[in-house]
């Protein structure tokens, strides 16, 4: 009932702002969403972002259309965000957060306390927060502990993606009724310290050469680091 009321409220907002009824046809809704993404390329925020990051010569943005999967289907479902390396320190340790029975926005919205993706990080987090082990294990287990098979599968994809793109990856995933779905991956944003460490480590691991490593360090990051 609450969702019905919320949908009705959003439809009224749409009608007030767009001067038309919200479309009931699924294909019309889809094309409306696609058009909105294409249009976002030229909004003031996107233009300013490209200016600040010296991004030039691109024709526009792209749209991926995917079947929706749901992480809020019960205790065998979950959602999370993870990095193949720590984006703050550059440490070569699987890093991320997850929530059982939740959708992606729940992880970053601050409504619920996200859980750490592996046991080592979970133990570090609990110690820092002063949470005893019995409570951590009961209320805040890692994905590695709560869904070990899913964790192993996710870790294998993390390794494949890192070797394919030869860089630290920022990934989003959903588990629907015990099945893992990878939603997206992209080159992960990182601190200046992490950028230097990751580049050096990737050279030592023979994934990239020194020239590529130097090209990945933004001079502005060095100023920040020094």
C-alpha positions in Angstrom: 0.0 0.0 0.0 2.9 2.4 0.8 4.4 1.7 -2.6 1.1 2.4 -4.4 0.8 5.7 -2.5 4.4 6.6 -3.4 3.8 5.8 -7.1 0.7 7.9 -7.1 2.6 10.8 -5.6 5.4 10.5 -8.2 2.9 10.4 -11.0 1.4 13.7 -9.8 4.9 15.3 -9.7 5.5 14.0 -13.2 2.2 15.5 -14.5 2.9 18.9 -12.8 6.4 19.2 -14.2 5.9 17.6 -17.6 2.4 18.7 -18.4 1.4 15.2 -19.4 0.3 11.9 -17.9 3.0 9.4 -17.0 3.2 6.9 -19.8 1.8 3.4 -19.1 3.4 1.8 -22.1 6.6 0.0 -21.2 8.4 0.7 -24.5 7.5 4.4 -24.2 8.9 4.5 -20.7 12.1 2.8 -21.8 12.7 5.2 -24.7 12.0 8.1 -22.3 14.7 6.8 -19.9 17.2 6.3 -22.8 16.5 9.8 -24.1 17.0 11.3 -20.6 20.4 9.6 -20.3 21.5 10.9 -23.8 20.2 14.4 -22.8 22.2 14.4 -19.5 25.5 14.7 -21.6 24.7 18.4 -22.0 23.5 19.4 -18.6 25.6 22.0 -16.7 27.0 19.6 -14.2 28.2 17.2 -16.9 29.8 20.0 -18.9 31.6 21.4 -15.8 32.8 17.9 -14.9 34.4 17.5 -18.4 36.0 20.9 -18.1 37.5 20.2 -14.7 38.9 16.8 -15.8 40.0 18.0 -19.3 37.8 15.5 -21.1 37.6 16.5 -24.8 36.7 15.1 -28.2 33.9 12.8 -27.1 30.7 12.6 -29.1 28.4 11.8 -26.1 27.5 9.2 -23.6 26.3 5.6 -24.0 23.2 3.7 -22.7 23.2 0.1 -21.5 19.7 -1.6 -21.2 19.7 -4.5 -18.7 17.1 -6.8 -17.3 16.4 -5.7 -13.7 17.5 -8.0 -10.9 16.5 -7.6 -7.3 18.6 -7.9 -4.2 15.6 -7.4 -1.9 13.9 -10.8 -2.5 14.7 -12.2 0.9 17.7 -13.5 2.9 19.2 -15.3 -0.1 19.4 -11.9 -1.9 21.9 -9.1 -1.5 23.6 -6.1 -3.1 27.0 -4.5 -2.9 29.8 -2.3 -4.2 33.4 -3.4 -4.2 36.9 -2.5 -5.4 39.5 -4.9 -6.6 42.0 -2.9 -4.4 41.6 -0.5 -1.6 40.8 2.9 -3.2 42.1 4.9 -0.2 45.5 3.2 0.4 46.0 1.2 -2.8 46.5 -2.0 -0.8 46.0 -5.1 -2.8 43.1 -6.4 -0.8 39.6 -7.0 -2.0 37.6 -4.1 -0.5 33.9 -3.3 -0.4 30.5 -3.3 1.3 27.3 -5.3 1.0 23.8 -5.6 2.5 21.5 -8.6 2.6 17.9 -8.2 1.3 18.6 -4.8 -0.1 18.8 -2.8 -3.3 21.9 -0.9 -4.5 20.9 2.5 -3.2 20.6 1.1 0.4 24.3 0.5 0.6 25.2 4.2 0.1 22.0 5.9 1.4 23.0 5.7 5.1 19.7 4.1 6.2 21.3 0.8 7.1 24.9 0.0 8.2 26.6 -1.7 5.3 28.7 -4.8 6.1 32.3 -5.5 5.0 32.8 -7.8 2.0 35.4 -10.1 3.6 36.2 -11.4 7.1 39.5 -9.5 7.5 37.9 -6.2 6.8 34.9 -7.1 8.9 37.1 -7.8 11.9 39.0 -4.6 11.4 35.8 -2.6 11.2 34.3 -4.2 14.3 37.4 -3.5 16.3 37.4 0.1 15.2 33.7 0.4 16.1 34.0 -1.4 19.4 31.6 -4.1 18.4 32.1 -7.5 20.2 32.7 -10.6 18.0 29.4 -12.3 18.9 27.4 -9.2 17.8 29.5 -8.8 14.7 29.0 -12.4 13.6 25.3 -12.2 14.3 24.4 -8.7 13.0 27.3 -7.7 10.7 28.8 -10.8 9.1 31.0 -10.4 6.0 29.8 -11.6 2.6 32.6 -14.2 2.8 31.1 -15.6 6.0 27.4 -15.2 5.1 27.5 -16.4 1.5 30.8 -18.1 1.0 30.1 -19.6 -2.5 28.8 -16.2 -3.7 32.0 -14.6 -2.3 34.3 -17.0 -4.1 32.5 -16.4 -7.4 32.6 -12.7 -6.9 36.3 -12.8 -6.1 37.0 -14.8 -9.3 35.2 -12.2 -11.4 37.2 -9.5 -9.6 40.5 -11.2 -10.6 39.3 -11.6 -14.2 38.3 -8.0 -14.6 41.4 -6.7 -13.0 43.6 -8.7 -15.4 41.5 -7.8 -18.4 41.5 -4.0 -17.7 44.9 -4.0 -16.0 43.7 -1.5 -13.4 41.8 -1.3 -10.2 38.1 -1.9 -10.8 35.0 -0.4 -9.1 32.2 -3.1 -9.4 28.5 -3.3 -8.5 26.7 -6.6 -8.0 23.4 -8.0 -6.9 22.5 -11.5 -5.6 19.0 -12.5 -6.4 17.7 -15.7 -4.7 21.2 -17.1 -4.4 22.5 -16.2 -7.9 25.2 -13.6 -8.5 24.8 -10.9 -11.1 27.5 -8.4 -12.1 25.9 -5.1 -12.9 28.8 -3.0 -14.0 32.6 -2.4 -13.7 34.6 0.7 -14.3 38.1 2.0 -13.5 37.9 2.9 -9.9 38.5 6.4 -8.5 41.3 6.5 -6.0 43.3 8.9 -3.7 46.7 10.2 -4.8 48.5 7.8 -2.4 46.5 4.8 -3.8 47.1 5.9 -7.4 50.9 5.8 -6.9 50.9 2.5 -5.0 48.5 0.8 -7.5 50.6 1.9 -10.4 53.9 0.7 -8.8 52.3 -2.6 -7.8 50.9 -3.3 -11.2 54.3 -2.8 -12.7 55.8 -5.2 -10.2 53.0 -7.7 -11.0 53.9 -7.3 -14.7 50.4 -6.2 -15.7 51.6 -2.9 -17.1 54.9 -1.3 -18.0 56.5 1.7 -16.4 55.4 4.1 -19.2 51.8 3.1 -18.7 52.1 3.4 -15.0 53.5 7.0 -15.2 50.7 7.9 -17.7 48.1 6.9 -15.1 49.4 9.4 -12.5 47.7 12.8 -12.8 50.2 15.6 -12.0 47.5 17.2 -9.8 47.5 14.1 -7.7 51.2 14.4 -7.1 50.7 18.0 -5.9 48.0 16.6 -3.5 50.3 13.8 -2.3 53.4 16.0 -1.8 
